[in-house]
Amino acid sequence: MERASGKLRCFLTLFMVTALLLGPVHGQLSTSFYSNSCPSVLTTVRSAVSNALKSDPRAGAKLLRMFFHDCFVQGCDASVLLDDTSTFKGEKTAAPNANSLGGFNIIDSIKTSLEKSCPKTVSCADIVAIAARDGVALAGGPNWNVELGRRDSTTASLSQANNLPGPQLTASQLISAFQAKGLNTNDLVALSGAHTFGKAQCSRFQNRLFNFQNTGNPDPSMDVTFRNSLQKTCPTASTTLVNLDQGTPVTFDSQYFKNLQSKKGLLTSDQTLATSSQTSGIVNTFTSQSAFFNQFTTSMLKMGRIGVLTGSQGRIRNRCGAIN
C-alpha cells in the first residue's frame, strides 16, 4: 500500500511539473503551443504590429475589430481573411465588413515572415489572435498570454457575417447576440470597451443626430453639445470617420465608459449600455481602469475559444487569403 501511494505521489508530482512547463491550457489551446515549433512567433507579430502603428495609429483598433468579426462568424478560424474566388464567396464583402474592416495587409505581412522562419506551422487564426492582443497592449491596454493552437477553416459564411451585431442594437439585443456565443453580460460590456480607440463612419450613427428611430428628432440620450458638434461633422450618412472616443482616441483606457456616463457614446450600441438597467451598473464599474482591464482580458480569452478548430481539424493555410 505504501509503495502504491508513493507511485501515486510521484505521478501527481510529474503531472504538476509538466503542467507548469506547458503553461495554461484550455481544451487543446495552450499559451506555449509554439514554444518548440516556432519560438519566434510572438516577437515576430509584436514587431509587425508595432511597425504598423507607426504609420497608422488605427492599426491596433483594426486588428482587434478583425478578431471580433472573425470569432463571431464560425468561430475564431480566420474565415474572415479568405478572399473571393470565381467559385467561393468570402466574408469581406458582408455589410459590416465591406469598406470598413481593415488590417489585412498587416496579417499578410506577418504570415509571409512566419512562413520563412516556421513554414506550414503557424495558423492565420492564431496570428489574428496575437495581433489583436498586441494592438491593445501597444496602445496602453492590458497584456495577456494568448491561448494558441487554432487551425484555419476551409470555409467562410457571408450570411453569418451579414448578421454580426450592429451599431443600432439595444442592450437586450446585444445581450442575446453575445449569449448565443457563450459570452455573458460582463463580457459584452467589457468587449464593447474596445471602442475606447478606433473610428466609425458617420453612416453608422447619423440617424442619432437628426432622425432617431424615425421620430424626426435627435436621440435624447446624447449630450447636446456632443450632438451639435457631430451634426457639423456628419450632416449626411457619409463614410467620413469620427473618433469613437473623443477624449483619448488612440489610447486603450477606461475613458469609453466615462464617455457613456456623460452621454457621449457615439453609437446606439454604445450608449444603450449606460441607459439599460441590465448593463448600466457594469458600465459604472468599468470606469475603474483596473476593473475594466481585468474583465477585458478574461473576456478576450473566452471569445478566443469560440468555435476553434484544433488537432486534425481545419488546416494551416500557406497564405491567409486562400485555401491551400
Buried (B, 14 or more C-beta within 10 A) or exposed (E): EEEEEEEEEEEEEEEEEEEEEEBEBBEBBBBBBBBEEBEBBBEBBBBBBBEBBEEBBBBBBBBBBBBBBBBBBBBBBBBBBBBBEEEEBBBBEBEBBEEBBBBBEBBBBBBEBBBEEBEEBBBBBBBBBBBBBBBBBBBBBBEBBBBBBBBBBBEBBBEBBBBBBBBBBBBEBBBEBBEEBEBEBBBBBBBBBBBBBBBBBBBBBBBBBBEBEEEEEBBEBBBEEBBEEBEEEBEEBEEBBBBBBBBBBBBBBBBBBBBBEEBBBBBBBBBBBBBBEBBBEBBBBBBEBEBBBBBBBBBBBBBBBBBBBBEEBBBBBBBBBEBE
